[in-house]
Amino acid sequence: MLKRPRARNAALLAALLMIVAGSGQAQSPATPGKAATDRPAVLKGVEKHGFEVMGEFEAPGGLRGFAGLVGGQQPAAAYVTADGTHVLVGSLFNEKGEDVGEAALDRLVAKPMSDKIWAKLDASSWVRDGRADAPTVVYTFSDANCPYCHHFWQAARPWVDSGKVQLRHVMVGVIREDSPAKAAAILGAPNPSAVFLENEHNFSKGGIKPAATISAALANKLDVNQRLMLELGFQGTPGILFRDPQGVVQRVSGMPQGEDMEKVMGPR
């Protein structure tokens, strides 16, 4: 899944879990909302390691807390010492075992990052499966030849047919040689949703016929979709993205198992 702040990417954070010495002047603790120009110079050290500052939050013990992204993907907190000369990237816990930066990461990083991801998905080339006014939208990177995509489509019928969920299939062509041509046949059809459903209903018989040719415009759409799939961390299909109750984008790689289906689709 697209992890919440409490479960950050350990490999990325490992490169940043260090104390970085700086040469800036000593600074007093800051209040939230200070301008970017007031940020301690020592933050430039971790920015070189891929930490992008998104905002500042209150931190205990005279520290300054900064919410950010590691590698453009994972929310993480950075804590600058009171003298402004050192910074630690990672989790800071209080006596109750609570991560003091978690709420700030949700507010300053996770939600804005989720909105950005959702906007990219909205702008991709997808095929609607379900009612246009369904209250829940779930995106899935799909290949017309992918058996696990087909299993997900089948498992989703109770939610889709009841009008509770709209699936948006972001078409890619990665499974077989004719996958791009089948995706092009779907995206290039006058009614893409109807052709997509035809492929699913006839999946056991080989699905739809691939397009004889792929126009430059359709090839570009497929290329953009595939790059987005890789950018969001999926190596194969299905790659499923949905919003949790807090509006934060979560993800499932592959066919959801057990209770994960209701986490993705909501209650039946």
HELIX and SHEET records of a PDB file:
HELIX    1   1 PRO A    5  ALA A    7  5                                   3    
HELIX    2   2 ALA A   10  ALA A   14  1                                   5    
HELIX    3   3 ALA A   36  ASP A   38  5                                   3    
HELIX    4   4 LEU A   43  GLU A   47  1                                   5    
HELIX    5   5 GLU A  102  LEU A  105  1                                   4    
HELIX    6   6 ASP A  106  ALA A  110  3                                   5    
HELIX    7   7 LYS A  111  ASP A  122  1                                  12    
HELIX    8   8 PRO A  147  ALA A  155  1                                   9    
HELIX    9   9 ARG A  157  ASP A  161  1                                   5    
HELIX   10  10 SER A  179  LEU A  187  1                                   9    
HELIX   11  11 PRO A  192  HIS A  201  1                                  10    
HELIX   12  12 PHE A  203  LYS A  205  5                                   3    
HELIX   13  13 ALA A  216  GLU A  231  1                                  16    
HELIX   14  14 ASP A  260  MET A  265  1                                   6    
SHEET    1   A 4 PHE A  51  GLU A  58  0                                        
SHEET    2   A 4 ARG A  64  VAL A  70 -1                                        
SHEET    3   A 4 GLN A  74  VAL A  80 -1                                        
SHEET    4   A 4 VAL A  87  VAL A  89 -1                                        
SHEET    1   B 5 TRP A 126  ASP A 129  0                                        
SHEET    2   B 5 VAL A 165  MET A 171 -1                                        
SHEET    3   B 5 THR A 136  SER A 142  1                                        
SHEET    4   B 5 GLY A 239  ARG A 243 -1                                        
SHEET    5   B 5 VAL A 249  SER A 253 -1                                        
END                                                                             
